[in-house]
Amino acid sequence: MKPDFDKGNGLLSVILQDDSTGQVLMNGFMNEAAYEKTVEENVVWFYSRSKERLWKKGETSGHIQVVRSMALDCDADALLIQVDPKGPTCHLGTQSCFGDDHFSLQTLSRIVERKVDNPEEGSYTKYLTEEGIDKILKKCGEEMTEVVIAAKNNDSLELINETSDLFYHMLVLMKHQGVSLKEVEENLESRHGQNLSYKVRGDIKEW
């Protein structure tokens, strides 16, 4: 099915959605030329109604939107594009034009990646990555121990805090080792619905 540009007087309503988190990022418009450039370059182009020209999302900021998938609605006059956003989507600096009330592990993962790739003076992430793998592993071990202690003490609030710390340090470790959260999610997805098992003291247990 091809887009129907006639219904919108030559324009198609377009929603961008973060492929990793599901967060709705923004709404824009494409004419046929913008749509064709998006398909050709695999990054999002729009048509500016106010400036009456094509523009690539992120052409000034560098925060381009890499296309992961596209889907037309049933009337072919609206387009949903799932993207990998290379930085904040909104010109106000927020991840989404609809606000940043959607926080997830993917959000934290992007923050860690940004801090590792663009180190800032005084950043704890910068300190960890400069210290190297031994320091990162030491912190992961310490945080896991704190999680165990919190659970042993039946302290729910402390368990939440320590688990949050562990997740952060694990993401730093994964970034350092070149493993993405997306890859872990895909691995878990591949297991979903399968009759998997694991060993506990030699016995096979259902997962």
N, C-alpha and C positions, 0 to 999 in steps of 0.2 A: 504493500500500500504506500502511495506517495502522498506527501503533504498537499492539502488543498489551500492554496494561497488566495483563491478567489473569495472565499467566505469572509475573510478579514481585510478585504480591499488590498490584497497583495502582501499582507503580513500574517505571520504565524505567532501565536502566543507560546512562549517557551519558559518552562520551569527547570531550573538547575537543582539537582539533588546530590548531596555527597554520597558517593558510591559506598564508602566505608561505614558511615554512621547513619545514613538515611535522613540526615537533616536537610530540610529545604533551604536552599541558599539564596535564591533570587528569582525574579520574574523579568523577562525581557521580550523583545520581539525580533523576528527574523523575516527578511524578505527572501526571495528565492536565491539571490546571489549570496547572501549571508549563510543560508542553509548549505549551499554547494561548497562554500569555502570551509565550513565546519566539517563536512563530510570528507573533503579533500585533505585538510591539514590535521584533522583529529583534535583540534582545539576549538573552543566556542567563539563564534563570531555573531554579532548582533547588528541590527539596523537601528540607528538612532533616529527617532521621530523628530526630535527637536533640531538636530544638526543635519538631518537628511543625508546621512552617509553611513557606510559600513564601519564598524569598529570591532577590533578584537578585544575580548574581555581580558584585562590585564596588560594592555599594550603600553600603558604608562607606568603602572606599579610593578609589572613583572609577574603579577599573581594570575597567571593564565589558568584556564580550566580545561584540563585534559579529558577528552571524551572517553568514557568506558562503555556506555551503551545508550541507545536512543529508542524511544517508543512513542508512537503516535496514539492519540486517543481514538475512540470509536468513530468520530466524525472527521478525523484526519485534519482538524484545524487547530490542534494544540499538541505541543511536543514536550515530552519529559526526557531530559538528558541527565544521566547519571555521570558524575564527573569526579576526577581526582583534583581537588583545588590546590594549587601551588601557592598557598598563602590565604589571607583573609579575602573573602569575596566582596564584601561591602566596601564602598569608597570611604566609609567612616572608620574602617579598620577592624570591624567585627567579622567573625567568620561567616555570618549570615546577615542578609539585609532585613531579616525578620527578628533579629536579636540573637544573643548568644546564650539562651537559656537551656540549650541542649548540650550537656557535657557528657562525654563518654571516654572509654579507654582510647579510642581512636583520636579524640581531641587531645588527650594527654600525650599520646604517641607523637602527634604532629608537633606539639610544644617541645617535647624532648628532641625531636629531629631538628627543629629550627634552632634550638639552643646549642646543639652539637655542631651543626653546620655553620652557624653564625654566632660564635662564642662571644659573650659579653663579659666585661670585667666585673669580677665579684660574683659571677654566677656559680652556683653549687654544681650545676651540670658541667660547666667548663672545668671546674676543679677535679671532678671525678674522671672525666675523659683524659685530662692531662696526666693524672696519676696512673692511669692505665688499668689493665685487666685485673691485676691482683687486688687493687683497692676496690674496684667495682664488685668483684666476687666477695670480698670481705664484708662489704656493706650489705650485699644480698643475704649472706649468711647471718649477719647480725639481725637484719629485719625479720628473717624467717624465724629466728629464735624468739624475737619479741612477739611474733604472731602466736607461737606455741605457748608462751607464757601467758599471754592475754586470754587465750582459749582455756588454758589450765585453770586460770583464776576466775573463769566464767564472767569476764568483764567485757560486755558487748561493745561499749563505746571504745575501749582500748583496742579491742579486736578490729574494729572498723578503722581506727587511726593507723594501727600497725600494718594492716593489710594494704591500706592506701600507700603507705611508705614502701612496702614490698613491691607493689605494682610499679611504682615510679622507678625504683632501682632495677627491677627486671627489664623495664623498657630501655633504660640506659644501657644495660648489658646487651640486650638484643640489638640495639643500634650499633654498639661497639663491635658486635660480631657479624653485622650485616644481615640480620634477620628481622623481618618486618612483622608487625602485629597482624597485618593482612594475611601473611603466610600462615601464621598460627591459626587464624580464623578459618582459612581455607582447609587446613588440616583437620580442624574440628568438624567442619561442615562435611568433609569426606567421610567422617565416621558416623554422622548422624543417621539414625535409623538402622545402622548395621548391628548385627549380633556380635558385638565385641566382648572380649573378656580380658581379664588380667589376673595375675597370680598373687595370692595372699597366703603366705606361709605354705606354699606348695599347692594350695587349692585353687581351682579355677572359679572365678567369680564373674557374674554378669556386670557389665559397666552400664 
